[in-house]
Amino acid sequence: MKTVLRDAFRVTTSRRPTQDQLSVLIDLYEEQLNYFQTHETATNEFLSIGDSEPDASLDANRVAAMTVVVGTLLNFDLCLVKR
């Protein structure tokens, strides 16, 4: 999971995360995964947002947790672009 989180950070910010930043991402992912694992209805509602159906071959809880992490990264100051 560290590799996926590290890659997500790199793709969104164009640099590698510091160890502290990676730790924050890991903590957020684990917190969200725990939440979605204990709230099945919330997971299904969260993944029903949008036009496409979730991939049934993937673990819904992990997809939901990673979606929250990536959404958080996209709101990170380093990802904002001045126009």
N, C-alpha and C positions, 0 to 999 in steps of 0.2 A: 504494500500500500504506500510505503514511503516513496517509492519510485514514481508512482502515479501522481501523488501530491507534489513531488518535486518537479515533475514534468509540467503539471498544470500551472504551477507558479512560474516556471520558466517561459512557457508559451504566452502567458498573460502579461508578464512584466519584462520579458526579454533579458532576464538574468536569473541566476540561481538564487534560491532562498538562503538566508543565513540559518544557522542551526536553531536560533530562537524562533524565526519565522516558520520554519518547518515544524517545530514543536507545537506552535499555535495551530497550524493546519491539522496536525495529527490529533490534537486534543479536540478541535472542532469536529472533525470527521467522526471520532469515536463517540463524542457526546451526541451527535445527530444520529449515528447508527443505533445507539442505545435507545434514543427516543423513538425512532421509527420501528425498532424491533418490539417495543412495548406498546405501540399505538398503531395497530394494523389499519384502522379506519383512516387515520391521518395519512398514512403512507399511500393508501389507495386514492384518497382525495388529492393529495399532492401530485401524484403521478398522472392523474387524469387531466391536469391542466395542459392545454395545448391541443394541437390538431392531430398529432400522431399517437398511436397506441404505444405503451411501453413494451419493450422486448421481453416476452415471457420467458426467454431462456436465461435472463439475467436476474440476480437476486434483487427484488424490488427495494428492500431496505437499504442495500448498498448503493443502488442507483439514486435513491432519494437523498441519502446522506452526502454522496458526492456532488449531487446537484446543488445542495445548499453550500458546500465548500466552494464550488466553482462560481456560484452567484456571489459569494462573499469576495472572492478574488477579483471578480469583475468590478466590484465597488471599491476596491482598494485604490488609494490615491495614486500609486505607481502605474495603475492601468488606465487612468484617465488621460485623455488626449486633448490638448489645446487645439482649437480650430480657429 
